[in-house]
């Protein structure tokens, strides 16, 4: 799942992930992300921290309390790198700083996804 409020960037990320053979859905804000995650447990999430309404931090807190979602790996995608001490969520598997190269994002997402012999998250 791609959680990004910038529509152009969200569509670009979704397009490249789909081009790379991955199934991907997008959310434009934190509330939509939580709703979609409840409906379709994603294998991984790319999460912008600066979202309107429900922030990325709030999304992380909510995910960490939900049994079916607390183990889903999350890649934080942000223009403002957080203090490493603030990232106290076990599901955070990496941080990618904006601006980024799409190839770097694809590599990070592939790293988060289960292998062919592993069960999906």
N, C-alpha and C positions, 0 to 999 in steps of 0.2 A: 504494500500500500504506500502511495506517495501522498504526504500531507504537506501541501504548499499553497499559500494564499496567492502567490503571483501566478495568474492564469497561464501566461505564456511559458513560464518556467515549468509549471506542473505538466502542461501538455508536452513540452519538449522531453521531460524526464519519462513520462508515460510512453511516448513514442519510441524513445531509444530502448527502453526496457522491453517493450513488445517486439521491436526489431531484433533484439538479442534473444528472443524466444521465451521471454518471461511473461507470465500473466500478471497484469498490474491494474489496480484500481486507484482512483485519485479522490482526495478530499480537499476542499478549499479552506477548511477551518477545523478547529479542535472538536467542536460539537459533531460535525459531520464525520470526522475521523473515528470518534468513539462509537457513533451509531453504526458505521460500516464495519468496524472491528467486531462489534457484537454480532452482526449479521453474518459476516464471513471472516472467520479467524484468519488473519494473514500469516504468511510464513515469515515475513519481515516487514519492517516499516521504516521509511525515510521520513523524518519529522523535522519540519521547520520549527524553530523555537518561538519566533516572533509571529504569532498568528492573531488575527482579530478575535475578540470575544474570549473563547477558551484558549489559553496560551498552550504552547508546546509543553511547558513545565506541568501544567494542569493535566494535560493528556498523559504524560508520563506517570504522574501520581495516580490517576484513575486506572491506567493499565496495570500498574503494580498491585492494585488491590483486587483485580478480577482474576479468579483462578484460571480461566481458559486463555487469558491474554498476558498474564504476568511473565511468561517465559518467551514471548515473541521478541526476537532481537530487534533493537531500534538503532538506526543510524541517524544521529543528529546532524542536520544540515542547517548551517547558520552563518550569518554575516558577522555575528559578534560571538567570538569564542568564549564560552563560559569558563569561569574559574573551575579548574579540575576538582576542587573540593566540593563544588556544588553538584557535581554529577554523581549523586549517591543512589543511583538506580541500577540494579544488577542487569536489567535488560538492555542498557545502553552498551552497544557493542562497538561504537566508534563515533567519531566526530569528523565531519567534512566541512571545511570552511568555504563560504561563498566569497568570491566567485570560484567555481570549480570547473574542471574539465569533465565532460560527460563520461569519458572513458574511465576516469577515476571513480565516478559514482557507480558505474556498471561493475567495476572490479570490487568495490566495497559491498555492493548488494549481492553479488555472486558469493562472496565470502560468507555472508550471513545465511544464505539459503542452505537447506539440508542437501546433502549429497544424494546420489541416486539410490544408495542402499540405506539411507537414514529416513526415519519417518518425518513427515512435514510437521512443522510447529503448529 
